[in-house]
Structure formats: structure tokens, C-alpha cells
Amino acid sequence: MENKELSLIEQIAKEGAIQTVQALGSAQQMGMVASQEDLTRLIQSGMEVVIEEYIQRIENQSKIILNEAGSIRKDNNSN
């Protein structure tokens, strides 16, 4: 795994962790977390958001470009 990818993963994970902790704090204040199941669901939702964010950023970095002849090439900027 490249440093750039690791940095992206670390960045998204940190952002997701901060958002999940904030959501947990708010949920606790509102009395929405009363069991381990509630906590598990909250963390699961946070993880889903983080994974979706990672996929979206990777897709944006690896756009597929159609050229005039209709052939497909990936613009991975690694060449």
C-alpha cells in the first residue's frame, strides 16, 4: 500500500472516529444509547459512513476516462 493511500485511510479514519464520538455523545445526551446493541448500531453506522467516504474518494482519484475511440483507460497518475 502506498503512503498516499495510507494517508487517505488514516485521514478518513480519524475524521470518522471524531464524527462517531460526537454522534455517541449526542446520542447519550438524548438518551438514545441504552444498551450494547444501541452502541453497536451507532458504531456500525459510523463505520459504514467511513467506508463509503473511502470508496468515494478512491473512485474520484481513479476516474475512468473514455477516449474518442470508445476505449477505456484508467487515469491512475502512477506512470
PyMOL Python script that loads the backbone (N, CA, C, O; Angstrom):
from pymol import cmd

cmd.read_pdbstr("""\
ATOM      1  N   MET A   1       0.840  -1.169   0.000  1.00  0.00           N
ATOM      2  CA  MET A   1       0.000   0.000   0.000  1.00  0.00           C
ATOM      3  C   MET A   1       0.891   1.240   0.000  1.00  0.00           C
ATOM      4  O   MET A   1       1.853   1.341   0.761  1.00  0.00           O
ATOM      5  N   GLU A   2       0.541   2.170  -0.872  1.00  0.00           N
ATOM      6  CA  GLU A   2       1.322   3.389  -0.988  1.00  0.00           C
ATOM      7  C   GLU A   2       1.106   4.300   0.209  1.00  0.00           C
ATOM      8  O   GLU A   2       0.087   4.212   0.894  1.00  0.00           O
ATOM      9  N   ASN A   3       2.073   5.176   0.456  1.00  0.00           N
ATOM     10  CA  ASN A   3       1.938   6.169   1.527  1.00  0.00           C
ATOM     11  C   ASN A   3       0.719   7.045   1.328  1.00  0.00           C
ATOM     12  O   ASN A   3       0.030   7.390   2.288  1.00  0.00           O
ATOM     13  N   LYS A   4       0.446   7.413   0.056  1.00  0.00           N
ATOM     14  CA  LYS A   4      -0.691   8.267  -0.244  1.00  0.00           C
ATOM     15  C   LYS A   4      -1.999   7.580   0.169  1.00  0.00           C
ATOM     16  O   LYS A   4      -2.880   8.212   0.751  1.00  0.00           O
ATOM     17  N   GLU A   5      -2.119   6.269  -0.138  1.00  0.00           N
ATOM     18  CA  GLU A   5      -3.310   5.516   0.239  1.00  0.00           C
ATOM     19  C   GLU A   5      -3.416   5.412   1.752  1.00  0.00           C
ATOM     20  O   GLU A   5      -4.500   5.587   2.309  1.00  0.00           O
ATOM     21  N   LEU A   6      -2.312   5.131   2.421  1.00  0.00           N
ATOM     22  CA  LEU A   6      -2.312   5.014   3.873  1.00  0.00           C
ATOM     23  C   LEU A   6      -2.711   6.334   4.501  1.00  0.00           C
ATOM     24  O   LEU A   6      -3.489   6.366   5.454  1.00  0.00           O
ATOM     25  N   SER A   7      -2.185   7.413   3.972  1.00  0.00           N
ATOM     26  CA  SER A   7      -2.528   8.731   4.482  1.00  0.00           C
ATOM     27  C   SER A   7      -4.023   8.989   4.320  1.00  0.00           C
ATOM     28  O   SER A   7      -4.661   9.533   5.221  1.00  0.00           O
ATOM     29  N   LEU A   8      -4.578   8.605   3.184  1.00  0.00           N
ATOM     30  CA  LEU A   8      -6.004   8.771   2.939  1.00  0.00           C
ATOM     31  C   LEU A   8      -6.815   7.939   3.925  1.00  0.00           C
ATOM     32  O   LEU A   8      -7.800   8.423   4.484  1.00  0.00           O
ATOM     33  N   ILE A   9      -6.412   6.710   4.137  1.00  0.00           N
ATOM     34  CA  ILE A   9      -7.103   5.839   5.091  1.00  0.00           C
ATOM     35  C   ILE A   9      -7.033   6.428   6.491  1.00  0.00           C
ATOM     36  O   ILE A   9      -8.041   6.478   7.196  1.00  0.00           O
ATOM     37  N   GLU A  10      -5.858   6.870   6.895  1.00  0.00           N
ATOM     38  CA  GLU A  10      -5.697   7.471   8.226  1.00  0.00           C
ATOM     39  C   GLU A  10      -6.551   8.724   8.378  1.00  0.00           C
ATOM     40  O   GLU A  10      -7.181   8.934   9.414  1.00  0.00           O
ATOM     41  N   GLN A  11      -6.566   9.546   7.346  1.00  0.00           N
ATOM     42  CA  GLN A  11      -7.335  10.792   7.392  1.00  0.00           C
ATOM     43  C   GLN A  11      -8.826  10.494   7.517  1.00  0.00           C
ATOM     44  O   GLN A  11      -9.505  11.076   8.363  1.00  0.00           O
ATOM     45  N   ILE A  12      -9.335   9.600   6.689  1.00  0.00           N
ATOM     46  CA  ILE A  12     -10.762   9.260   6.722  1.00  0.00           C
ATOM     47  C   ILE A  12     -11.117   8.580   8.036  1.00  0.00           C
ATOM     48  O   ILE A  12     -12.175   8.849   8.606  1.00  0.00           O
ATOM     49  N   ALA A  13     -10.242   7.698   8.522  1.00  0.00           N
ATOM     50  CA  ALA A  13     -10.497   7.010   9.792  1.00  0.00           C
ATOM     51  C   ALA A  13     -10.563   8.007  10.942  1.00  0.00           C
ATOM     52  O   ALA A  13     -11.431   7.902  11.809  1.00  0.00           O
ATOM     53  N   LYS A  14      -9.652   8.969  10.951  1.00  0.00           N
ATOM     54  CA  LYS A  14      -9.648   9.970  12.020  1.00  0.00           C
ATOM     55  C   LYS A  14     -10.916  10.819  11.971  1.00  0.00           C
ATOM     56  O   LYS A  14     -11.563  11.045  12.994  1.00  0.00           O
ATOM     57  N   GLU A  15     -11.264  11.287  10.769  1.00  0.00           N
ATOM     58  CA  GLU A  15     -12.487  12.075  10.617  1.00  0.00           C
ATOM     59  C   GLU A  15     -13.707  11.276  11.060  1.00  0.00           C
ATOM     60  O   GLU A  15     -14.582  11.790  11.756  1.00  0.00           O
ATOM     61  N   GLY A  16     -13.752  10.002  10.643  1.00  0.00           N
ATOM     62  CA  GLY A  16     -14.870   9.140  11.009  1.00  0.00           C
ATOM     63  C   GLY A  16     -14.940   8.885  12.503  1.00  0.00           C
ATOM     64  O   GLY A  16     -16.026   8.844  13.082  1.00  0.00           O
ATOM     65  N   ALA A  17     -13.792   8.716  13.123  1.00  0.00           N
ATOM     66  CA  ALA A  17     -13.758   8.492  14.569  1.00  0.00           C
ATOM     67  C   ALA A  17     -14.270   9.722  15.310  1.00  0.00           C
ATOM     68  O   ALA A  17     -15.039   9.602  16.263  1.00  0.00           O
ATOM     69  N   ILE A  18     -13.846  10.888  14.877  1.00  0.00           N
ATOM     70  CA  ILE A  18     -14.303  12.128  15.512  1.00  0.00           C
ATOM     71  C   ILE A  18     -15.814  12.264  15.371  1.00  0.00           C
ATOM     72  O   ILE A  18     -16.507  12.580  16.339  1.00  0.00           O
ATOM     73  N   GLN A  19     -16.320  12.027  14.172  1.00  0.00           N
ATOM     74  CA  GLN A  19     -17.760  12.135  13.938  1.00  0.00           C
ATOM     75  C   GLN A  19     -18.541  11.102  14.749  1.00  0.00           C
ATOM     76  O   GLN A  19     -19.610  11.406  15.279  1.00  0.00           O
ATOM     77  N   THR A  20     -18.012   9.888  14.845  1.00  0.00           N
ATOM     78  CA  THR A  20     -18.687   8.832  15.603  1.00  0.00           C
ATOM     79  C   THR A  20     -18.723   9.167  17.091  1.00  0.00           C
ATOM     80  O   THR A  20     -19.743   8.960  17.748  1.00  0.00           O
ATOM     81  N   VAL A  21     -17.622   9.679  17.622  1.00  0.00           N
ATOM     82  CA  VAL A  21     -17.574  10.067  19.036  1.00  0.00           C
ATOM     83  C   VAL A  21     -18.554  11.210  19.304  1.00  0.00           C
ATOM     84  O   VAL A  21     -19.247  11.214  20.322  1.00  0.00           O
ATOM     85  N   GLN A  22     -18.607  12.170  18.393  1.00  0.00           N
ATOM     86  CA  GLN A  22     -19.556  13.270  18.550  1.00  0.00           C
ATOM     87  C   GLN A  22     -20.997  12.758  18.511  1.00  0.00           C
ATOM     88  O   GLN A  22     -21.836  13.185  19.304  1.00  0.00           O
ATOM     89  N   ALA A  23     -21.278  11.838  17.582  1.00  0.00           N
ATOM     90  CA  ALA A  23     -22.625  11.265  17.487  1.00  0.00           C
ATOM     91  C   ALA A  23     -22.966  10.479  18.743  1.00  0.00           C
ATOM     92  O   ALA A  23     -24.098  10.530  19.224  1.00  0.00           O
ATOM     93  N   LEU A  24     -21.988   9.751  19.276  1.00  0.00           N
ATOM     94  CA  LEU A  24     -22.206   8.989  20.501  1.00  0.00           C
ATOM     95  C   LEU A  24     -22.516   9.922  21.669  1.00  0.00           C
ATOM     96  O   LEU A  24     -23.432   9.661  22.449  1.00  0.00           O
ATOM     97  N   GLY A  25     -21.762  10.996  21.788  1.00  0.00           N
ATOM     98  CA  GLY A  25     -22.005  11.974  22.852  1.00  0.00           C
ATOM     99  C   GLY A  25     -23.401  12.562  22.760  1.00  0.00           C
ATOM    100  O   GLY A  25     -24.102  12.676  23.765  1.00  0.00           O
ATOM    101  N   SER A  26     -23.802  12.936  21.554  1.00  0.00           N
ATOM    102  CA  SER A  26     -25.145  13.489  21.358  1.00  0.00           C
ATOM    103  C   SER A  26     -26.211  12.448  21.662  1.00  0.00           C
ATOM    104  O   SER A  26     -27.213  12.756  22.307  1.00  0.00           O
ATOM    105  N   ALA A  27     -26.004  11.226  21.205  1.00  0.00           N
ATOM    106  CA  ALA A  27     -26.978  10.151  21.443  1.00  0.00           C
ATOM    107  C   ALA A  27     -27.114   9.854  22.933  1.00  0.00           C
ATOM    108  O   ALA A  27     -28.215   9.604  23.425  1.00  0.00           O
ATOM    109  N   GLN A  28     -25.997   9.883  23.642  1.00  0.00           N
ATOM    110  CA  GLN A  28     -26.045   9.649  25.092  1.00  0.00           C
ATOM    111  C   GLN A  28     -26.811  10.768  25.788  1.00  0.00           C
ATOM    112  O   GLN A  28     -27.611  10.500  26.685  1.00  0.00           O
ATOM    113  N   GLN A  29     -26.579  12.010  25.392  1.00  0.00           N
ATOM    114  CA  GLN A  29     -27.278  13.147  25.994  1.00  0.00           C
ATOM    115  C   GLN A  29     -28.778  13.070  25.760  1.00  0.00           C
ATOM    116  O   GLN A  29     -29.567  13.496  26.603  1.00  0.00           O
ATOM    117  N   MET A  30     -29.171  12.525  24.612  1.00  0.00           N
ATOM    118  CA  MET A  30     -30.588  12.416  24.289  1.00  0.00           C
ATOM    119  C   MET A  30     -31.203  11.109  24.789  1.00  0.00           C
ATOM    120  O   MET A  30     -32.386  10.851  24.570  1.00  0.00           O
ATOM    121  N   GLY A  31     -30.393  10.287  25.463  1.00  0.00           N
ATOM    122  CA  GLY A  31     -30.890   9.023  25.991  1.00  0.00           C
ATOM    123  C   GLY A  31     -31.145   7.962  24.935  1.00  0.00           C
ATOM    124  O   GLY A  31     -31.964   7.066  25.134  1.00  0.00           O
ATOM    125  N   MET A  32     -30.444   8.062  23.811  1.00  0.00           N
ATOM    126  CA  MET A  32     -30.662   7.126  22.711  1.00  0.00           C
ATOM    127  C   MET A  32     -29.769   5.892  22.787  1.00  0.00           C
ATOM    128  O   MET A  32     -29.966   4.947  22.023  1.00  0.00           O
ATOM    129  N   VAL A  33     -28.800   5.881  23.684  1.00  0.00           N
ATOM    130  CA  VAL A  33     -27.897   4.742  23.829  1.00  0.00           C
ATOM    131  C   VAL A  33     -28.138   4.135  25.199  1.00  0.00           C
ATOM    132  O   VAL A  33     -27.648   4.627  26.216  1.00  0.00           O
ATOM    133  N   ALA A  34     -28.905   3.057  25.202  1.00  0.00           N
ATOM    134  CA  ALA A  34     -29.267   2.441  26.473  1.00  0.00           C
ATOM    135  C   ALA A  34     -28.737   1.021  26.603  1.00  0.00           C
ATOM    136  O   ALA A  34     -28.860   0.401  27.660  1.00  0.00           O
ATOM    137  N   SER A  35     -28.147   0.504  25.526  1.00  0.00           N
ATOM    138  CA  SER A  35     -27.690  -0.888  25.571  1.00  0.00           C
ATOM    139  C   SER A  35     -26.478  -1.069  24.665  1.00  0.00           C
ATOM    140  O   SER A  35     -26.115  -0.188  23.885  1.00  0.00           O
ATOM    141  N   GLN A  36     -25.872  -2.230  24.796  1.00  0.00           N
ATOM    142  CA  GLN A  36     -24.738  -2.565  23.934  1.00  0.00           C
ATOM    143  C   GLN A  36     -25.197  -2.632  22.475  1.00  0.00           C
ATOM    144  O   GLN A  36     -24.446  -2.269  21.570  1.00  0.00           O
ATOM    145  N   GLU A  37     -26.409  -3.089  22.252  1.00  0.00           N
ATOM    146  CA  GLU A  37     -26.961  -3.159  20.896  1.00  0.00           C
ATOM    147  C   GLU A  37     -27.076  -1.764  20.279  1.00  0.00           C
ATOM    148  O   GLU A  37     -26.751  -1.573  19.107  1.00  0.00           O
ATOM    149  N   ASP A  38     -27.536  -0.793  21.064  1.00  0.00           N
ATOM    150  CA  ASP A  38     -27.630   0.590  20.583  1.00  0.00           C
ATOM    151  C   ASP A  38     -26.253   1.127  20.215  1.00  0.00           C
ATOM    152  O   ASP A  38     -26.078   1.760  19.174  1.00  0.00           O
ATOM    153  N   LEU A  39     -25.289   0.868  21.076  1.00  0.00           N
ATOM    154  CA  LEU A  39     -23.922   1.327  20.831  1.00  0.00           C
ATOM    155  C   LEU A  39     -23.347   0.657  19.582  1.00  0.00           C
ATOM    156  O   LEU A  39     -22.696   1.304  18.761  1.00  0.00           O
ATOM    157  N   THR A  40     -23.595  -0.642  19.452  1.00  0.00           N
ATOM    158  CA  THR A  40     -23.113  -1.375  18.271  1.00  0.00           C
ATOM    159  C   THR A  40     -23.696  -0.796  16.992  1.00  0.00           C
ATOM    160  O   THR A  40     -22.978  -0.621  16.007  1.00  0.00           O
ATOM    161  N   ARG A  41     -24.987  -0.498  16.998  1.00  0.00           N
ATOM    162  CA  ARG A  41     -25.627   0.084  15.819  1.00  0.00           C
ATOM    163  C   ARG A  41     -25.030   1.447  15.483  1.00  0.00           C
ATOM    164  O   ARG A  41     -24.804   1.755  14.312  1.00  0.00           O
ATOM    165  N   LEU A  42     -24.779   2.249  16.483  1.00  0.00           N
ATOM    166  CA  LEU A  42     -24.205   3.572  16.267  1.00  0.00           C
ATOM    167  C   LEU A  42     -22.805   3.456  15.664  1.00  0.00           C
ATOM    168  O   LEU A  42     -22.483   4.156  14.703  1.00  0.00           O
ATOM    169  N   ILE A  43     -21.993   2.596  16.210  1.00  0.00           N
ATOM    170  CA  ILE A  43     -20.630   2.417  15.690  1.00  0.00           C
ATOM    171  C   ILE A  43     -20.670   1.823  14.283  1.00  0.00           C
ATOM    172  O   ILE A  43     -19.891   2.217  13.415  1.00  0.00           O
ATOM    173  N   GLN A  44     -21.577   0.879  14.062  1.00  0.00           N
ATOM    174  CA  GLN A  44     -21.727   0.296  12.730  1.00  0.00           C
ATOM    175  C   GLN A  44     -22.063   1.374  11.702  1.00  0.00           C
ATOM    176  O   GLN A  44     -21.491   1.403  10.613  1.00  0.00           O
ATOM    177  N   SER A  45     -22.978   2.244  12.051  1.00  0.00           N
ATOM    178  CA  SER A  45     -23.346   3.341  11.141  1.00  0.00           C
ATOM    179  C   SER A  45     -22.152   4.231  10.846  1.00  0.00           C
ATOM    180  O   SER A  45     -21.933   4.629   9.702  1.00  0.00           O
ATOM    181  N   GLY A  46     -21.388   4.541  11.871  1.00  0.00           N
ATOM    182  CA  GLY A  46     -20.190   5.355  11.679  1.00  0.00           C
ATOM    183  C   GLY A  46     -19.183   4.685  10.767  1.00  0.00           C
ATOM    184  O   GLY A  46     -18.571   5.336   9.921  1.00  0.00           O
ATOM    185  N   MET A  47     -19.011   3.390  10.937  1.00  0.00           N
ATOM    186  CA  MET A  47     -18.070   2.649  10.089  1.00  0.00           C
ATOM    187  C   MET A  47     -18.560   2.610   8.641  1.00  0.00           C
ATOM    188  O   MET A  47     -17.762   2.714   7.710  1.00  0.00           O
ATOM    189  N   GLU A  48     -19.860   2.462   8.455  1.00  0.00           N
ATOM    190  CA  GLU A  48     -20.407   2.462   7.101  1.00  0.00           C
ATOM    191  C   GLU A  48     -20.136   3.791   6.404  1.00  0.00           C
ATOM    192  O   GLU A  48     -19.778   3.816   5.226  1.00  0.00           O
ATOM    193  N   VAL A  49     -20.304   4.881   7.121  1.00  0.00           N
ATOM    194  CA  VAL A  49     -20.050   6.203   6.558  1.00  0.00           C
ATOM    195  C   VAL A  49     -18.578   6.341   6.178  1.00  0.00           C
ATOM    196  O   VAL A  49     -18.254   6.868   5.113  1.00  0.00           O
ATOM    197  N   VAL A  50     -17.698   5.869   7.042  1.00  0.00           N
ATOM    198  CA  VAL A  50     -16.257   5.958   6.779  1.00  0.00           C
ATOM    199  C   VAL A  50     -15.887   5.137   5.542  1.00  0.00           C
ATOM    200  O   VAL A  50     -15.116   5.598   4.701  1.00  0.00           O
ATOM    201  N   ILE A  51     -16.429   3.934   5.431  1.00  0.00           N
ATOM    202  CA  ILE A  51     -16.125   3.081   4.277  1.00  0.00           C
ATOM    203  C   ILE A  51     -16.664   3.708   2.997  1.00  0.00           C
ATOM    204  O   ILE A  51     -15.980   3.715   1.974  1.00  0.00           O
ATOM    205  N   GLU A  52     -17.885   4.235   3.048  1.00  0.00           N
ATOM    206  CA  GLU A  52     -18.455   4.903   1.875  1.00  0.00           C
ATOM    207  C   GLU A  52     -17.619   6.102   1.466  1.00  0.00           C
ATOM    208  O   GLU A  52     -17.416   6.339   0.275  1.00  0.00           O
ATOM    209  N   GLU A  53     -17.132   6.862   2.439  1.00  0.00           N
ATOM    210  CA  GLU A  53     -16.280   8.020   2.154  1.00  0.00           C
ATOM    211  C   GLU A  53     -14.983   7.581   1.488  1.00  0.00           C
ATOM    212  O   GLU A  53     -14.528   8.220   0.539  1.00  0.00           O
ATOM    213  N   TYR A  54     -14.382   6.498   1.976  1.00  0.00           N
ATOM    214  CA  TYR A  54     -13.144   5.989   1.390  1.00  0.00           C
ATOM    215  C   TYR A  54     -13.387   5.565  -0.060  1.00  0.00           C
ATOM    216  O   TYR A  54     -12.607   5.909  -0.948  1.00  0.00           O
ATOM    217  N   ILE A  55     -14.463   4.822  -0.296  1.00  0.00           N
ATOM    218  CA  ILE A  55     -14.780   4.372  -1.650  1.00  0.00           C
ATOM    219  C   ILE A  55     -14.974   5.565  -2.576  1.00  0.00           C
ATOM    220  O   ILE A  55     -14.460   5.575  -3.695  1.00  0.00           O
ATOM    221  N   GLN A  56     -15.706   6.560  -2.119  1.00  0.00           N
ATOM    222  CA  GLN A  56     -15.959   7.753  -2.933  1.00  0.00           C
ATOM    223  C   GLN A  56     -14.658   8.467  -3.278  1.00  0.00           C
ATOM    224  O   GLN A  56     -14.459   8.875  -4.422  1.00  0.00           O
ATOM    225  N   ARG A  57     -13.790   8.617  -2.318  1.00  0.00           N
ATOM    226  CA  ARG A  57     -12.516   9.321  -2.593  1.00  0.00           C
ATOM    227  C   ARG A  57     -11.632   8.521  -3.540  1.00  0.00           C
ATOM    228  O   ARG A  57     -10.973   9.096  -4.407  1.00  0.00           O
ATOM    229  N   ILE A  58     -11.614   7.193  -3.381  1.00  0.00           N
ATOM    230  CA  ILE A  58     -10.821   6.344  -4.286  1.00  0.00           C
ATOM    231  C   ILE A  58     -11.382   6.430  -5.697  1.00  0.00           C
ATOM    232  O   ILE A  58     -10.628   6.550  -6.663  1.00  0.00           O
ATOM    233  N   GLU A  59     -12.705   6.368  -5.820  1.00  0.00           N
ATOM    234  CA  GLU A  59     -13.323   6.485  -7.141  1.00  0.00           C
ATOM    235  C   GLU A  59     -12.986   7.823  -7.782  1.00  0.00           C
ATOM    236  O   GLU A  59     -12.718   7.888  -8.982  1.00  0.00           O
ATOM    237  N   ASN A  60     -12.999   8.880  -6.998  1.00  0.00           N
ATOM    238  CA  ASN A  60     -12.669  10.200  -7.533  1.00  0.00           C
ATOM    239  C   ASN A  60     -11.223  10.273  -7.988  1.00  0.00           C
ATOM    240  O   ASN A  60     -10.915  10.969  -8.956  1.00  0.00           O
ATOM    241  N   GLN A  61     -10.330   9.565  -7.305  1.00  0.00           N
ATOM    242  CA  GLN A  61      -8.915   9.577  -7.675  1.00  0.00           C
ATOM    243  C   GLN A  61      -8.635   8.690  -8.881  1.00  0.00           C
ATOM    244  O   GLN A  61      -7.647   8.895  -9.587  1.00  0.00           O
ATOM    245  N   SER A  62      -9.488   7.715  -9.118  1.00  0.00           N
ATOM    246  CA  SER A  62      -9.253   6.727 -10.178  1.00  0.00           C
ATOM    247  C   SER A  62     -10.357   6.787 -11.236  1.00  0.00           C
ATOM    248  O   SER A  62     -10.898   5.753 -11.629  1.00  0.00           O
ATOM    249  N   LYS A  63     -10.682   7.966 -11.684  1.00  0.00           N
ATOM    250  CA  LYS A  63     -11.752   8.111 -12.674  1.00  0.00           C
ATOM    251  C   LYS A  63     -11.397   7.358 -13.952  1.00  0.00           C
ATOM    252  O   LYS A  63     -10.248   7.310 -14.392  1.00  0.00           O
ATOM    253  N   ILE A  64     -12.437   6.780 -14.515  1.00  0.00           N
ATOM    254  CA  ILE A  64     -12.262   6.095 -15.796  1.00  0.00           C
ATOM    255  C   ILE A  64     -12.597   7.081 -16.902  1.00  0.00           C
ATOM    256  O   ILE A  64     -13.643   7.731 -16.888  1.00  0.00           O
ATOM    257  N   ILE A  65     -11.689   7.174 -17.855  1.00  0.00           N
ATOM    258  CA  ILE A  65     -11.832   8.156 -18.930  1.00  0.00           C
ATOM    259  C   ILE A  65     -12.114   7.419 -20.242  1.00  0.00           C
ATOM    260  O   ILE A  65     -11.376   6.517 -20.639  1.00  0.00           O
ATOM    261  N   LEU A  66     -13.184   7.821 -20.893  1.00  0.00           N
ATOM    262  CA  LEU A  66     -13.495   7.268 -22.213  1.00  0.00           C
ATOM    263  C   LEU A  66     -12.843   8.170 -23.255  1.00  0.00           C
ATOM    264  O   LEU A  66     -13.081   9.377 -23.277  1.00  0.00           O
ATOM    265  N   ASN A  67     -12.019   7.575 -24.118  1.00  0.00           N
ATOM    266  CA  ASN A  67     -11.421   8.406 -25.175  1.00  0.00           C
ATOM    267  C   ASN A  67     -12.336   8.406 -26.397  1.00  0.00           C
ATOM    268  O   ASN A  67     -13.364   7.729 -26.398  1.00  0.00           O
ATOM    269  N   GLU A  68     -11.982   9.143 -27.417  1.00  0.00           N
ATOM    270  CA  GLU A  68     -12.832   9.318 -28.590  1.00  0.00           C
ATOM    271  C   GLU A  68     -13.122   8.009 -29.295  1.00  0.00           C
ATOM    272  O   GLU A  68     -14.189   7.880 -29.895  1.00  0.00           O
ATOM    273  N   ALA A  69     -12.237   7.038 -29.255  1.00  0.00           N
ATOM    274  CA  ALA A  69     -12.434   5.759 -29.936  1.00  0.00           C
ATOM    275  C   ALA A  69     -13.331   4.832 -29.125  1.00  0.00           C
ATOM    276  O   ALA A  69     -13.682   3.748 -29.589  1.00  0.00           O
ATOM    277  N   GLY A  70     -13.704   5.251 -27.914  1.00  0.00           N
ATOM    278  CA  GLY A  70     -14.576   4.430 -27.090  1.00  0.00           C
ATOM    279  C   GLY A  70     -13.832   3.423 -26.238  1.00  0.00           C
ATOM    280  O   GLY A  70     -14.456   2.631 -25.532  1.00  0.00           O
ATOM    281  N   SER A  71     -12.514   3.438 -26.292  1.00  0.00           N
ATOM    282  CA  SER A  71     -11.764   2.529 -25.439  1.00  0.00           C
ATOM    283  C   SER A  71     -11.662   3.120 -24.038  1.00  0.00           C
ATOM    284  O   SER A  71     -11.816   4.326 -23.847  1.00  0.00           O
ATOM    285  N   ILE A  72     -11.410   2.286 -23.099  1.00  0.00           N
ATOM    286  CA  ILE A  72     -11.343   2.724 -21.696  1.00  0.00           C
ATOM    287  C   ILE A  72      -9.909   2.630 -21.207  1.00  0.00           C
ATOM    288  O   ILE A  72      -9.210   1.647 -21.452  1.00  0.00           O
ATOM    289  N   ARG A  73      -9.495   3.664 -20.517  1.00  0.00           N
ATOM    290  CA  ARG A  73      -8.180   3.617 -19.869  1.00  0.00           C
ATOM    291  C   ARG A  73      -8.335   4.248 -18.504  1.00  0.00           C
ATOM    292  O   ARG A  73      -9.150   5.151 -18.311  1.00  0.00           O
ATOM    293  N   LYS A  74      -7.570   3.781 -17.584  1.00  0.00           N
ATOM    294  CA  LYS A  74      -7.619   4.340 -16.234  1.00  0.00           C
ATOM    295  C   LYS A  74      -6.560   5.421 -16.102  1.00  0.00           C
ATOM    296  O   LYS A  74      -5.418   5.249 -16.526  1.00  0.00           O
ATOM    297  N   ASP A  75      -6.954   6.525 -15.514  1.00  0.00           N
ATOM    298  CA  ASP A  75      -6.030   7.597 -15.246  1.00  0.00           C
ATOM    299  C   ASP A  75      -5.588   7.447 -13.800  1.00  0.00           C
ATOM    300  O   ASP A  75      -6.174   8.045 -12.897  1.00  0.00           O
ATOM    301  N   ASN A  76      -4.532   6.632 -13.582  1.00  0.00           N
ATOM    302  CA  ASN A  76      -4.095   6.360 -12.222  1.00  0.00           C
ATOM    303  C   ASN A  76      -2.932   7.226 -11.795  1.00  0.00           C
ATOM    304  O   ASN A  76      -2.486   7.141 -10.651  1.00  0.00           O
ATOM    305  N   ASN A  77      -2.434   8.057 -12.690  1.00  0.00           N
ATOM    306  CA  ASN A  77      -1.358   9.008 -12.369  1.00  0.00           C
ATOM    307  C   ASN A  77      -0.133   8.360 -11.735  1.00  0.00           C
ATOM    308  O   ASN A  77       0.631   9.034 -11.044  1.00  0.00           O
ATOM    309  N   SER A  78       0.066   7.065 -11.959  1.00  0.00           N
ATOM    310  CA  SER A  78       1.231   6.407 -11.345  1.00  0.00           C
ATOM    311  C   SER A  78       2.361   6.225 -12.353  1.00  0.00           C
ATOM    312  O   SER A  78       3.428   5.721 -12.002  1.00  0.00           O
ATOM    313  N   ASN A  79       2.137   6.630 -13.597  1.00  0.00           N
ATOM    314  CA  ASN A  79       3.170   6.457 -14.620  1.00  0.00           C
ATOM    315  C   ASN A  79       4.068   7.638 -14.690  1.00  0.00           C
ATOM    316  O   ASN A  79       4.995   7.661 -15.499  1.00  0.00           O
TER     317      ASN A  79
END
""", "prot")
cmd.dss("prot")
cmd.show_as("cartoon", "prot")
cmd.util.cbc("prot")
cmd.orient("prot")
